[in-house]
């Protein structure tokens, strides 16, 4: 597991949090929700890619 992945997830979380607060305070709650959902999707895509690499490594290790 690479430390860069943790930093990427943390950076996305901080960015989404700031954008969410700015949009919520300006009365754009729908856009704030969409930004939160988009950030969640991006993080999930990063995690799924890493899990896929893990499964490939396990398959290669056991010769499946």
DRENDO-1510 file (C-alpha; in Angstrom, 1 decimal, always signed):
<recs>
REC; n; res; u; v; w
REC; 1; UNK; +0.0; +0.0; +0.0 .
REC; 2; UNK; +1.3; +3.3; -1.0 .
REC; 3; UNK; +1.3; +6.4; +1.3 .
REC; 4; UNK; +0.4; +8.5; -1.7 .
REC; 5; UNK; -3.0; +6.9; -1.8 .
REC; 6; UNK; -3.7; +8.0; +1.8 .
REC; 7; UNK; -2.6; +11.6; +1.0 .
REC; 8; UNK; -4.7; +11.6; -2.2 .
REC; 9; UNK; -7.8; +10.5; -0.2 .
REC; 10; UNK; -7.1; +13.1; +2.5 .
REC; 11; UNK; -6.6; +15.9; +0.0 .
REC; 12; UNK; -9.9; +15.0; -1.8 .
REC; 13; UNK; -11.6; +15.0; +1.6 .
REC; 14; UNK; -10.3; +18.4; +2.6 .
REC; 15; UNK; -11.2; +19.9; -0.8 .
REC; 16; UNK; -14.7; +18.4; -0.7 .
REC; 17; UNK; -15.2; +19.6; +2.8 .
REC; 18; UNK; -14.2; +23.2; +2.0 .
REC; 19; UNK; -16.3; +23.3; -1.2 .
REC; 20; UNK; -19.2; +21.8; +0.7 .
REC; 21; UNK; -19.0; +24.5; +3.4 .
REC; 22; UNK; -18.7; +27.3; +0.9 .
REC; 23; UNK; -21.6; +26.1; -1.2 .
REC; 24; UNK; -23.8; +25.4; +1.9 .
REC; 25; UNK; -23.2; +28.9; +3.4 .
REC; 26; UNK; -24.1; +30.5; +0.0 .
REC; 27; UNK; -27.4; +28.8; +0.0 .
REC; 28; UNK; -26.6; +26.2; -2.7 .
REC; 29; UNK; -27.3; +23.1; -0.8 .
REC; 30; UNK; -28.0; +20.9; -3.9 .
REC; 31; UNK; -24.6; +21.7; -5.4 .
REC; 32; UNK; -23.0; +21.0; -2.0 .
REC; 33; UNK; -24.6; +17.6; -2.0 .
REC; 34; UNK; -23.4; +16.9; -5.5 .
REC; 35; UNK; -19.8; +17.9; -4.7 .
REC; 36; UNK; -19.9; +15.5; -1.7 .
REC; 37; UNK; -21.2; +12.7; -3.9 .
REC; 38; UNK; -18.6; +13.4; -6.6 .
REC; 39; UNK; -15.9; +13.3; -4.0 .
REC; 40; UNK; -17.2; +10.0; -2.7 .
REC; 41; UNK; -17.2; +8.5; -6.2 .
REC; 42; UNK; -13.7; +9.6; -6.9 .
REC; 43; UNK; -12.4; +8.1; -3.6 .
REC; 44; UNK; -14.3; +4.9; -4.2 .
REC; 45; UNK; -12.8; +4.6; -7.7 .
REC; 46; UNK; -9.3; +5.0; -6.2 .
REC; 47; UNK; -10.0; +2.4; -3.6 .
REC; 48; UNK; -11.6; -0.1; -6.1 .
REC; 49; UNK; -8.5; +0.3; -8.3 .
REC; 50; UNK; -6.3; -0.7; -5.3 .
REC; 51; UNK; -8.5; -3.6; -4.4 .
REC; 52; UNK; -8.4; -4.8; -7.9 .
REC; 53; UNK; -4.6; -4.7; -7.9 .
REC; 54; UNK; -4.6; -6.6; -4.6 .
REC; 55; UNK; -6.8; -9.4; -6.1 .
REC; 56; UNK; -4.6; -9.6; -9.2 .
REC; 57; UNK; -1.6; -10.0; -6.9 .
REC; 58; UNK; -3.3; -12.7; -4.9 .
REC; 59; UNK; -4.3; -14.5; -8.1 .
REC; 60; UNK; -0.7; -14.3; -9.4 .
REC; 61; UNK; +0.7; -15.4; -6.0 .
REC; 62; UNK; -1.4; -18.6; -5.9 .
REC; 63; UNK; -1.3; -19.2; -9.6 .
REC; 64; UNK; -5.1; -19.0; -10.2 .
</recs>
